[in-house]
């Protein structure tokens, strides 16, 4: 497994397509081999990175990567907000870049570069049901370059793959969950294992603007033991599972105001019964929108959460729009 530093190896065509990648694609096409360009999701989170020192901006309260929203950076765990910096807080460089890449963007760039090559993009926009999955299988057989999301780790199994290229691994680190690092490590290793078991020679290469990141190094150099010990210590320090329980209350509504009022009422009920502040209860007032519905979340952390949630069990059982996710 190899690692490419995008700060040192960016093509003029697209900053997410390194010169090394384009060279390897040319070699694959000449040898009639398939290429997979991997992104975790079809639409990735945005982040701010210093080109000079590779500093990735994180929340000062959560140690979570900040996401860019217009002129601000927001932490999706605690909602801490700050203006986008003009100079790096570490080295004072003004070379700060907004990193934001998605599957369609990569597809368009590749098609412009290789207009006569069969390129197929596979993500949730393309495949939404079983029929579309069968059509995708046929398209993959004929495609020379496949742009794929993480569904690749759970779906298909085919041969003649010479190159698997992870476009930008740090984008996965933007997901605001305590077990993000573990899932990133698992996804990449599963992706690698899927083709190594076929006993084919498959080159596996990761691109990144933050090549010095500890997690990325652990993946590239296969430091599983060190990664496991370090992750367990961090969870113990911040009191995350398996050292406590963690649950999410999620409410969906077609009416944005109704959804917010309902979830705020649930939060008030929980707070009233948390008189000793035993439980950490966080309401995220920002919604996510999927399929024309608005989703609001409450995060709860501590022990014996199931017993605590008995106070709102009527809401949970009666309203199918309110669900509880235990981790």
ABEGO torsion letter per residue (X at the ends): XBBBBAAABBBAABAABBAAAAAAAAAAAAAGBBBBBBBABABBBBBBBBAAAGBBBBBAAAGBBBBBBEABBBBAAAGBBBBBBABBAAAGBABBBBBBBBAAAAAAAAAAABAABBBBBBBAAABABAAAAAAAAAAAAABABBBBBAAAAABBBBBGBABBBBABAAAAAABBBAAAAAAAAAAAAAAAAAAAAAGBBBBBBBBBABAABAAAAAAAAGBAAAAAAAAAAAAAAAGBOAABBBBBBBBBBABAAAAAAAAAAAAAAAAAABAAGABBBBBBABBBBBGGBBBBBBBBBEBGAAAAAAAAAAAAAABAABBBBBX
